[in-house]
């Protein structure tokens, strides 16, 4: 299925989370499925790694 059809199916409430899976109700999940199809077609590169960076905790005991 082309990635362009994913959102059409989502709007018609016909998009399933997998073969025989539940109907997708969240737009975020529909976009994730669309990205998955684009990656499998080779139109988008692999996922970007990382995530948000956490600030390093300051050692309170060393300041005393």
C-alpha positions as a printed NumPy array, in Angstrom:
array([[  0.   ,   0.   ,   0.   ],
       [  1.403,   3.432,  -0.868],
       [  2.013,   5.78 ,   2.034],
       [ -0.413,   8.328,   0.578],
       [ -3.297,   5.933,   1.201],
       [ -2.567,   5.592,   4.92 ],
       [ -4.184,   8.887,   5.933],
       [ -7.149,   8.246,   3.629],
       [ -7.768,   4.939,   5.383],
       [ -7.326,   6.6  ,   8.779],
       [ -9.961,   9.25 ,   7.981],
       [-12.386,   6.542,   6.839],
       [-11.669,   4.547,  10.041],
       [-10.391,   1.603,   7.976],
       [ -6.706,   1.689,   9.001],
       [ -5.599,  -1.246,  11.137],
       [ -2.534,  -1.388,  13.371],
       [ -1.404,  -4.648,  11.772],
       [ -2.765,  -7.602,   9.868],
       [ -6.022,  -8.339,  11.665],
       [ -5.198,  -5.704,  14.28 ],
       [ -7.378,  -3.101,  15.951],
       [ -8.575,   0.005,  14.123],
       [ -6.212,   2.966,  14.513],
       [ -7.928,   5.868,  16.308],
       [ -4.927,   8.107,  16.997],
       [ -3.514,  10.459,  14.366],
       [ -0.031,   9.991,  15.849],
       [ -0.216,   6.254,  15.279],
       [ -1.436,   6.806,  11.709],
       [  1.56 ,   9.075,  11.033],
       [  3.89 ,   6.436,  12.513],
       [  2.427,   3.819,  10.157],
       [  2.825,   6.246,   7.246],
       [  6.498,   6.828,   8.116],
       [  7.002,   3.08 ,   8.356],
       [  5.654,   2.628,   4.813],
       [  7.863,   5.452,   3.514],
       [ 10.929,   3.839,   5.098],
       [ 10.073,   0.454,   3.601],
       [  9.757,   2.103,   0.168],
       [ 13.173,   3.712,   0.668],
       [ 11.875,   7.282,   0.431],
       [ 13.002,   8.22 ,   3.958],
       [ 16.242,   7.227,   5.665],
       [ 16.463,   5.295,   8.919],
       [ 15.191,   6.725,  12.185],
       [ 17.194,   9.449,  13.802],
       [ 18.731,   8.182,  17.002],
       [ 19.046,   9.923,  20.286],
       [ 16.173,  11.748,  21.82 ],
       [ 16.203,  14.589,  24.227],
       [ 19.383,  15.15 ,  26.14 ],
       [ 19.171,  15.249,  29.909],
       [ 21.043,  17.792,  31.939],
       [ 23.698,  16.393,  34.195],
       [ 22.744,  16.423,  37.873],
       [ 24.928,  18.642,  39.958],
       [ 26.432,  17.119,  43.045],
       [ 24.922,  19.025,  45.971],
       [ 27.139,  17.365,  48.598],
       [ 30.382,  18.63 ,  47.015],
       [ 29.312,  22.269,  47.384],
       [ 29.057,  22.053,  51.188]])
